[in-house]
Amino acid sequence: MKSRKQDFGILTAIVVCLLFSGAGSLVLEVVWSRLLRLVFGSTTLAISTILVAYMLGLGLGGLFGGRLAARVRNGIKAYGLFEVIVALYALTVPFILEAFPYLNRTLLMPLSYWPAAIIRFLVVLMVLLLPTLLMGATLPVLVAALASENSKLAKRVGLLYGINTLGAVSGVLAATFVFFPLVGVAYTNVIGALLDLVVGLIAIFILAPRWSASHREAPKPSPPKRSPEDLPRRRWSIPVLAYGLIGFSALVYEVSWTRALSMVLGSSVYAFAMMLAAFLTGIALGSLVGRVWFDKLSRPYLVYAAAAASLGVLAYGTLASLRLMPHVLLRVLEWGGLTGGYLVLASIPVSMLVMLPPALVLGALFPLVIRTASSEQRKGSGTVGDVYFVNTIGSAAGAFFAGFLLIPGIGIERTIDVAMTSNFIVAAILLVWKRDEAVTARRFGLLICVVWQRSSGSVRLSGSKKK
């Protein structure tokens, strides 16, 4: 009983630490993005470059953390060390970026478009790789320490992921609306670093020893004998790989919705922060709410397929919502006035109306995919690392394709169509993956064709009909 109370206390403290480290990480991301935009410009392509590099670093960190988790004795101490290193490195980033204007003038200016874009991406990745790698590794090492039982894996992962994302929401809002106006960009970077540093020191010197003491005398259960049919399946299973397409669609949606909403709300830093906060809030709430039921599912892949399909359907609904945005904003402004502060506040309900329903599904999908993959007798930390890696690599690809190719080439609406189609493809793949669901998959394929035709012909952001 005492050990359970200690574990609950440590879990509660870790959750609080994750809240603050999530805030610190997003404060740093906002600061670094602002500094990099001052060097490379604030165009969509420059922003997409920063986002792709950031997501790629997080993905590699998830893969690294999943492999490392099985080798460390105390995952909480490893988490603390990662946070301390991120904090110390963050203090050097502004000084590193001071050399970038000279690099931009001498190296990038003479180059044509694609060589300059590639070099810009590599430079940003080089700067952000270490901190993003460590940020991405924190979740797998904590899962290895706090969720050793697969029967509780989705519940614990959903809690850790959801709370960390809520911290990210607070970090975005605090950096944009509080720290930047009060202390400026440089000191905001220091505040973000201090948040991570304090969290890391608490984890190393307070939480890690307590966790180690409470588990020191716990007998290790002998592994059960398993038949050849029960042996772990291959690492990159269909549910894990399919989640890469979900990550791809998530960033395509985010970039597309942000671009569309910026036409209505404006492209100010404050409006962008509100849009990002609305998107992250939906993901956090979806993860926290959905985690309660996922460990009890007998056939999680069916719920996974249904969630992927519902994501596409809800994204289809956002096309209609985007048509209503100018009218909704006018009504809100008529009620509250045309002041700058109220315009920023008005972006909250407008962004929520568009982003919240699909973002809730996106948040619930992370613990659901963990549950689906863990049903194949895979180890929790490795599962989380692989799923996180696949998702963030897909997200990086989504940010790249949306910012560099899809939106410039086919427009916002068709770009959303591409992401919707990828969601339906994921659902169909998961149903075909289980042979006993082949008939359902064929019926679902017919539904895909119907929805695709309707989405390509009946809904237009401009309200015009296809000739």
Secondary structure by P-SEA (a helix, b strand, c coil): caaaaaaaaaaaaaaaaaaaaaaaaaaaaaaaaaaaaaaccccaaaaaaaaaaaaaaaaaaaaaaaaaccccccaaaaaaaaaaaaaaaaaaccccccaaaaaaaccccccccaaaaaaaaaaaaaaaaaaaaaaaaaaaaaaaaccccccaaaaaaaaaaaaaaaaaaaaaaaaaccccccccaaaaaaaaaaaaaaaaaaaacccaaaaaaaaccccccccccccccccccccccaaaaaaaaaaaaaaaaaaaaaaaaaaaccccaaaaaaaaaaaaaaaaaaaaaacccccccccaaaaaaaaaaaaaaaaaaaaaaaaaaaaaaaaaaaaccccaaaaaaaaaaaaaacccaaaaaaaaaaaaaaaaaacccccaaaaaaaaaaaaaaaaaaaaaaaaccccccccaaaaaaaaaaaaaaaaaaaaaccccaaaaaaaaaaaaaaaaaaaaccccccccccc
